[in-house]
Amino acid sequence: MAQPGFLFLGEALWLDLANSAPLPALRDSRPDALSAPEAVRDWLSAAGLPALDPRTARAAILEFRLN
């Protein structure tokens, strides 16, 4: 499975997390970068954050991203 590419702007991690969400107009061409627990693990690693259990972290991260 190919690793998803994540967009990191380097100044605001919350904005980088928001950028991982699909845009409604592009939903068919740009799926959710955090659609799988493994993707959450990869995003946390790429962001330089501590490793968390991806199964439980995914729900919390997606909830945070919505708010």
Sequence and secondary structure as in RCSB ss.txt:
>XXXX:A:sequence
MAQPGFLFLGEALWLDLANSAPLPALRDSRPDALSAPEAVRDWLSAAGLPALDPRTARAAILEFRLN
>XXXX:A:secstr
         SS HHHHHHTTS  GGGTTTS  TT SHHHHHHHHHHTT     HHHHHHHHHHHHH 
